[in-house]
Structure formats: structure tokens, C-alpha cells
């Protein structure tokens, strides 16, 4: 999520945004709202189900997602994303040219089952895929170095945990001792979209 969020940012989050959960069951009730396109969301990492991830909700059920030479298209419409950062000028060619329906169907199945986890060729040229019912497509803002739905597949909507509200503390563990605490990020409000 760099540069929107940085490693070492501590967040206050609204945890009941997407419903209240019965602990350890995954069952939610009182679902107040569903995520919106471009909204920053906190969700359970779908691979290990042991840590929280913060990414942007890019696609919702039924949306067709495609990336062509680092440019995102949702339902065939080019997206203007001012928050996106590209730090690597290299454009990686696509994994495969999806020239017929059989290849598209196989690509969709492979993506849904997380087969692209170790596949760098989906970074800059991806899809098209359709987000399945009950899932969403998550991407980080630092597109060249984000491990997101392009690789691990769609995220179940039931894994949504909340929305970040504010950065209450920030530390840079790589900086010299006198620059470790980033005071300028304290109490920074995180834009919803």
C-alpha cells in the first residue's frame, strides 16, 4: 500500500464496518455495508488465514478485471488511479495470450484456485478474469511490489474485517535512531477512497 500506508504505520480501524462476527466461526450478522470500488479494506490474508492484510478493493462480484501494460481496466473501462505507484519501469509480458474461450476458462480457474502465487508474469498483464460471487479483488497501491489478488486469487467477502481510519503512530525501523519515529504521520486520516 505504499505510499498511502507505510511499513510501521499503526492504524485505528473501524472493525464492524462489514458486520459483526461470532468469534472463531466466520459467521457475520448485522452487515452494515459492502465494500466499494477503491475503498481501503482490512481483511484476513486468504492464504494462511493468520494475519490481517490492508489493500484496496478493486473489484466486486461480477466485475471483469484486466491489467494491460500496468493499466487497470474494470469492466472494459480504463481506470484513473492517482494513488497508484509504479517503482519498476519494466513491463513484464503476459503469462499467456487468452485468444479463445478455453484458455480464458482455464486462466479463470487457475486464478481462482491461487495457482499464480509464484508467477511474476501476472504482475503487469493480467486477465481478464471475472470476480466470483461472494468474493472481491484486492490490490495494493504500490503495484510493482504488491502481493495481492493477481497472485493469490479472489478474497472471500466473509474475510473482510474493517476499514482503517487513522494512523495513530508510525515508526521506520530502517531509519537511524533519531529519525525512527515519523511524527508527521501521527493522526493522519486515511482517505476512504
N, C-alpha and C positions, 0 to 999 in steps of 0.2 A: 504493500500500500504506500510505499514511498512515492512521493513526498507528502502525501496527505497525512499519513501517520508514519512515525519513525520507530525503529527498534529502540526500546527503552521508554516509550510513552506508556504511562499508566492511565487507564481510562475508567471513567464512571459511565455505567451503561444503564439503560432502561431495559430491565430483563423481562418484563411482562408484555412487551410490545406485541409479540406474536402469540400470546396466550400463556396461561398458567399451566405448569406441568406437574403431574403427580410424580414425586421423586422416584427415580430409578425405573420408571415404567415407559417413558417416551409418550405417554398419553397426555394430550393437551386439551384444555377446555377454556372457555371464555376467550376465544381468539378474537382480539380486538381489530386486527387489520392484517392484511397480507403485504409482503414486501412490494416495493415499487421499483421500476427500472431506475438504475443509477444509485439507488439507496445503499448506504454503507450498512452492512449487517454483520452480526456476530453469530457464528454457527459452530456446531460440533464438527471437527475435522472428520470427513466421512471414511477415511482410510483406517485410522486407528480407533476412532471414536473416544479418544482420551484427552484431547486438548481443544481449546477454542481457536477458531480462525476468524480473522477480520478481513473481509473482501467487499467488493461492490456487487450488488445484484444486477447482472447484465441482462439475463433472460428469464422469462416466466413460462409456465406451462403453455405449450403450443407455439412459442416463438421459434423462428428459424434463425440460427446463429451461424455467421460465416465471417472469417477473417481472411482478407486478401491483401498480401504485402503489408501487414501490420495495421490495416484499416478494418475496423469493426463494422459489420452490416447486421442489422436486426430486421428480419422480415423483408430483406432486399433493400433496405434504406441505409445509406451511409450515415454513421453516427459522428457527430461533432463532440469530442470529449476533451474539454480543456484541462481536465485533471490528469490526463494520461501522460506518462513519462516514458520515453524510449531512450535507453542509455547505450544500446548497442546498434550501430548503424547497419550491421549485417542483416540481410533478409534471407532467412533460411527457406529453401524451396519446399513445396508441399510434399507430404508423405506419399500421396498418390493422387493422380488426376481422376476425379469422380465423373467419368464420362458416360456411365449408364446407371440404370436403376439398381442393378445387382450390386455394383460397387458402393453406391450410396447406402443401401441397406446394410451391407457388411460393415461399412465405416461407422454407421449409426450404432450397430450392435457392439462393435469393438469399443467405441467411445463410452457407451452406457455401462459396459462391464469393466471400465477402468484399464483397458489394455494399452493406453497411451502413457502410462506412468513414467516410463523410461524413454519416451520418444520425443526428442527435441524438434523433430520436423513438423510438429503441430503448433509450434510457438507462433510463427508469423503467417502461416497459411493453414487455415483450419476450416473443416466443414465443407458444405453446410450440414448441420445437424438440427433436429427438432427437439426442444426441451420436452421431456415426457411429462405426463400429468402427475402432479404430486411432487415435482422437483423444480429447482431453479438452477441457473447458470451463474457461477461466481467468478469474477476476475479481479486481480489486483491492479492498482493504478500504475505500478512500475512493470509494464507489460513484458519487458525483455527478461526480467528476473523474478517473475511471479509464478509460483506453483499453484495452479488453480484448476477450474473445471475443464480447461483444454486438456489437461493431463489426467486428473483423477475422475473425471466424468461429472454427471449431474449430481446435485446435492439434494437430498430429501428435504422438503419443506418442514417436516417434523423436526429436523436438526437445528432450525432457527432458534437462537437463544435471546436475541435482543438487538438493540441499536446503541452504538456508542454516542454519548452526549458531550463529554468534555474531557480534556486532558488535564488531570489534576497534578501530575508530577511527570518529569521527564529527565532521564539520565542517559548519557552517552558513555558506555563502558570502554570505548576505544580511545576516548579523548584523554589528554593529560589531566592530572588531579584537579587543577584549578579551573578546568573547563568542563568537568563531568556533568554537572547539573545544568540543564538547559532552562534557565529561569524564564526566557522569552516564550516558552511553550506552556507554562503554568496557566491553568484556567482558560485554555484556548477552546472555544466551542467548535465542535466538529460539525461541518455542514451536513444536513441530511441528504442532500442530493448533489 
